[in-house]
Amino acid sequence: MDSTGSLLVSGVWFLRNALGVIIKPYETYRRIVDHGRLGELFYIGILLAGYFALASLVKEASFRPFLLTRQFVALSTTAAISFFLASATIWIVGTLIGGTGSWRRVTLAWGYTMLPTLTWFLVTSLLYVLLPPPRTTGVLGVAFSIVYLIFSVTLFFWKIVLAYLTLRFGLRLDAKKIAVVAAIIVPLFIVYSIGMYKLGVFKVPFL
Amino acid sequence: MTNKTYTRFVKRWEEVMDVPPQTLGPFTKPYKKLTRRLKVMPWPWLVVISLISVIGLYMFIGSAITLLVTVLQRGF
């Protein structure tokens, strides 16, 4: 199969798995780590690039190509570095704790955890345009805040479920070892997120 | 059992046994109960847990949740 055909097949797998992580995350994650193709990450990358293009427009709030390009490059580069650093950290720490999966399995599985992140950032950016902050303490402001927080917390829990499945299937770890890995990597992610915040790239970590 | 079904069964069995069954001592039963609900269509459960968490937060900090949302909305 040539590279175009391979990419198309990866696209079909990506669509199937993206739907699967919504409906049947457990079973889908087994399939992703066992039969997934690295080409699927290409489609996740395309979606992320689309979001960064939109976010650059919203952040800059002006159509100035130089500023937009600079913003886009800053967001994309930082997100790509964050992604590979995160998957490498998970793989290294997981392997040290006794995990037996390969880096490929972990990277693919972690790639699909970008879907909740992307959804949250995309909806937040759109809401920033449609209903710009600050929120008021009136009835409508509080009602919107509650709905927005329910949406955010639901996606956060979805992210946790997918991250758990990454460790469970990507590294074949049991719950105790997953807790140990989480206890090590979460503080590292917090430090990294503070760094990103101080650099002014992402105020909420894009992990 | 036909040969095809048996082959499919063996393949599925190998897939399932790729990771050892999860045991958490006295917490194994609640763990299994929780994960059973999250394996297929987890959304109703995720939304219910989120709803309870957010209502709890609202009861705790009141209308200050609008401040939290303002910060989050500027966080992308």
Contacts between the chains, C-beta under 8 A, distances in Angstrom:
chain1	res1	chain2	res2	distance
A	22	B	43	7.9
A	23	B	40	7.2
A	23	B	41	5.9
A	24	B	39	7.1
A	24	B	40	5.3
A	24	B	41	7.5
A	25	B	38	7.2
A	25	B	39	7.2
A	25	B	42	6.5
A	26	B	35	7.6
A	26	B	38	7.2
A	26	B	39	3.9
A	26	B	40	7.3
A	27	B	39	7.2
A	27	B	40	7.7
A	30	B	15	6.0
A	30	B	18	7.5
A	34	B	15	6.7
A	34	B	18	7.3
A	55	B	76	6.1
A	58	B	76	7.7
A	59	B	76	8.0
A	121	B	76	5.1
A	124	B	72	7.0
A	124	B	73	6.2
A	124	B	75	7.1
A	124	B	76	4.7
A	125	B	76	5.0
A	127	B	73	6.4
A	128	B	73	5.7
A	128	B	74	7.5
A	128	B	76	6.7
A	132	B	73	7.8
A	133	B	69	7.3
A	133	B	70	4.3
A	133	B	73	4.2
A	133	B	74	5.8
A	134	B	66	7.5
A	134	B	70	4.3
A	135	B	66	4.0
A	135	B	67	7.8
A	135	B	69	5.1
A	135	B	70	5.2
A	135	B	73	7.5
A	136	B	66	6.7
A	137	B	63	4.2
A	137	B	66	5.4
A	141	B	63	7.9
A	141	B	66	5.1
A	142	B	58	7.8
A	142	B	63	5.6
A	142	B	65	7.0
A	142	B	66	6.2
A	144	B	69	7.4
A	145	B	65	4.8
A	145	B	66	4.8
A	145	B	68	7.4
A	145	B	69	4.1
A	146	B	54	5.8
A	146	B	55	7.7
A	146	B	58	6.3
A	146	B	65	7.0
A	148	B	69	5.3
A	148	B	72	7.4
A	148	B	73	7.6
A	149	B	50	7.8
A	149	B	54	4.6
A	149	B	57	7.2
A	149	B	65	6.4
A	149	B	68	7.3
A	149	B	69	6.4
A	150	B	47	6.9
A	150	B	50	4.8
A	150	B	51	5.6
A	150	B	54	5.0
A	151	B	50	8.0
A	152	B	72	6.5
A	153	B	49	7.8
A	153	B	50	3.9
A	153	B	53	5.5
A	153	B	54	6.1
A	154	B	43	7.6
A	154	B	46	4.9
A	154	B	47	5.4
A	154	B	50	4.3
A	157	B	46	4.8
A	157	B	49	6.3
A	157	B	50	6.4
A	158	B	42	7.4
A	158	B	46	6.0
A	161	B	38	5.8
A	161	B	42	6.5
A	161	B	46	7.8
A	168	B	19	6.4
A	169	B	18	7.8
A	169	B	19	6.3
A	172	B	18	7.0
A	172	B	19	4.9
A	172	B	20	7.6
A	174	B	20	6.5
A	174	B	22	6.0
A	174	B	23	7.5
A	175	B	22	5.6
A	175	B	24	5.5
A	175	B	31	6.9
A	176	B	24	7.5
A	202	B	75	7.7
A	202	B	76	7.9
A	203	B	74	6.6
A	203	B	75	4.1
A	203	B	76	7.5
A	204	B	72	6.7
A	204	B	75	3.6
A	204	B	76	6.7
